[in-house]
Amino acid sequence: MTPPSDRPSRPVQTYAPPTPRVSKQKPGKVLSAAERAAFLAARPDLKPKS
């Protein structure tokens, strides 16, 4: 006869892959041409180096 263990016994579960949480994420905002021009005018450090 084995002595009782100190740990509570947990039911054995099979591995389940993680579920995607894509539905909880907000879709990205796409800027219009006017919005993008206004944003880049306000941020001269982001202008392309050409």
Backbone hydrogen bonds, N-H to C=O, Kabsch-Sander energy under -0.5 kcal/mol:
donor,donor_aa,acceptor,acceptor_aa,energy
24,K,21,R,-0.9
25,Q,21,R,-0.6
25,Q,22,V,-1.0
31,L,29,K,-0.6
36,R,32,S,-2.7
37,A,33,A,-2.1
38,A,34,A,-2.2
39,F,35,E,-2.3
40,L,36,R,-2.6
41,A,37,A,-1.9
42,A,38,A,-1.4
43,R,39,F,-1.0
46,L,43,R,-1.7
47,K,44,P,-1.1
50,S,48,P,-1.3
